[in-house]
Amino acid sequence: MDAWRKDSAVMLLHHVITLALITFSYAFRYHNVGILVLFLHDVNDIQLEFTKLNVYLKNRAGVYHLLNDLVKRDTCQLS
């Protein structure tokens, strides 16, 4: 399990709302809303996780890694 970070409460709320949207769209037969929520999360999760990984790996064992900083900068400019 990941360490508790300053944005963990926001991410927890985000996941609760996402699950509620998917559940209620299925329960009330608004399948298009549920499909849209799933599609938007799948597309954005790839870039989000890649960017977070590069930010976390920039400083490893007290050593600064320039490659991760360059990748993070270029990835954030694409969005």
Secondary structure, DSSP 8 states (H G I E B T S, - for coil): -----TTHHHHHHHHHHHHHHHHHHHHTT-HHHHHHHHHHHHHHHHHHHHHHHHHHHSEETTEE-HHHHHHHHHHHHH-
